């Protein structure tokens, strides 16, 4: 008996004779575009761009390439069909290739793309509580500062960071204006200045273990607003 599935290729997470379906397209999105996409439950689609950014339109623009991905699968299936050792097997493989070409065209319909994105969610979903969850990672313009180690390193998708300072960290930078200011408003009390600067550093983290409620008190013109 002819075996049309012999040496059957697996392409983008699906095989030659799997049904052409929205679920299969969801698996394709996860396989081909998964490193760029993340669905945050209750918020929406995010794109990877060092760091993650909420971008519903950008997510859809990426999956607009789904039809081309499937068409390439169909072309590879056609090559697979040409290698068949019998006409019966070749015929079945060619039918699979032609069906895949038709599915590639249908998958570019707006309704098909929306259905595929919906089916991709189970593979690419994160809970909102998982985002920006590490209290010791501080996002900069293009890198992240580990407040525990002082290491300033490139972003990683697993950091799940979306919030950033909008500036870069320079561990060699001097801050004479700041140092002069805190020294002046605390009357050059070195111990108090040290505590206040540690407190400001603590505020950069997501930690709230100290249960502090600072009250800045003074008669005026002594730095409270600053």
SULURHU-V312653 format. One record per helix or strand. SS is the DSSP state (A for helix, B for strand). FROM is the first residue (numbers start at 0). LEN is the number of residues. If there is no record, write none. Layout:
# SULURHU-V312653
ss=SS from=FROM len=LEN
ss=SS from=FROM len=LEN
This chain:
# SULURHU-V312653
ss=B from=9 len=2
ss=B from=13 len=2
ss=A from=21 len=12
ss=B from=36 len=4
ss=B from=43 len=5
ss=B from=51 len=3
ss=A from=55 len=8
ss=A from=65 len=17
ss=A from=86 len=20
ss=A from=109 len=15
ss=B from=124 len=2
ss=A from=127 len=3
ss=B from=136 len=3
ss=B from=142 len=4
ss=B from=151 len=3
ss=A from=156 len=3
ss=A from=175 len=10
ss=A from=189 len=15
